[in-house]
Amino acid sequence: MPLNLTEEQILQLAPDDSSVKAGKGLATLSKWVLRECSGRAVWGHCQGSGKNPYQTVIDLNDIAFKCSCPSRKFPCKHGLGLLLLYARQPDQFTQAEEPEWVTAWLAKRTEKAEKKEQKAKSETPVDEAAQAKRQEKRHQKVLGGISDLEVWMKDLVRNGFLNVPERAYTLFDNMARRMVDAQAPGLAGRLRAMEAIDFDSESWKSDLTESMGRLYLLMQSYRNMDGLPEEWKDEIRTQIGYPQSKDNVLAGEPVADSWLVLHKQSRKVNDINTDIYWFYGKESRLFARYLSFAVAGTFSTENWIPGSAYKGALCFYNGTGTCRRALFRESVLAEENFVPACSPNLKQAAAVYRTAMLTNPFFEDVPLLVDDVRVARNGKDYTLLDNAGNAVRVAMPEETFIDILAITGGNPFASLVIVNGDIWELKSIWYNKEYHTWRDERN
């Protein structure tokens, strides 16, 4: 089976930089005493330090890995090395009948996917009285937390922002912990985002004021949401931190499309690793966010390859707005990738952002696709420019700026930008129809 992946895309699957280095080291013929493939999988034996070689297999239809090595990383270095080798030299893999250990693993994956789909279609009885009691108890805890937060915010405004930078950690972290106790993790997340404001920038006061204003709007919306439409109630609860049942989400109306992975972000908060995947539908032109969680010290078994497209059905969480969270009901790696439809210039992209915020003012991150742009240095900052003469300050690491210039030679490219308030962050680009992205990890 032809592999429609670049080496850069494969390395995006690595859980950390050390795995990238180790995987590259194993992507040589001499490391693999057996190299075979079928129409749906590739497998091999990699000789380690022990008597028996490690058995490694990759599902090519949905890029998943299994290895007999003791590593807790996922994928391990053997999986990365084997996939890199297959992408580089597919002719060095012998077409063969699948051994029992390969067919058993693939069959187990198929069975698991079928059970997941059946579960989504089935209806589980709910004890409505007990559920209502739990919801009311949590509602009162959240209201109590909001009352404390309101007092805290008013004290902060009354005392002024002058000393905020020097005591930002304790100031915001203590109240964030109070919101966690109040079962309002969404409010806690917004407080921690305030803690992360760049207090060395000239705009920190306006950034903090805007963040507090949006937080206060969310608090008041929760207090007064009884008369709102159901989709707004769902959205506000979600922003506060109420979970939505995965079973209920998967039972919703799916959107079948070819879904392109625009970018992957990795975040660590309170010993929880969160991978955020940004998707774009080719026909629907919808954006979606897919979240995958793992406890610190472990790695998510879900890996969507940035720059690749997946044929599948996404079910969206209840709420409102242009970029809601979603779950896949089923998916398979598409035969072809694509360049997404983009705004032709920065002016139209900015209009898309304003529309998104009018649709849902609680959005913190809004993805924008904009074509025919270039990057330039402006002192210590970077600027995104279009052919119409529009310009916007854009955030990116120095290494990313250098890479983009090397890839494009200063020529225009298509881009993914994620916008939060006045901050535009360049995440991925398409140049000559080829996708490029950069690791995006924060603690």
Order of alpha helices (4+ residues) and beta strands (2+ residues): alpha-alpha-beta-beta-beta-beta-alpha-beta-alpha-alpha-alpha-alpha-alpha-alpha-alpha-beta-beta-beta-beta-beta-alpha-beta-beta-beta-alpha-beta-beta-beta-beta
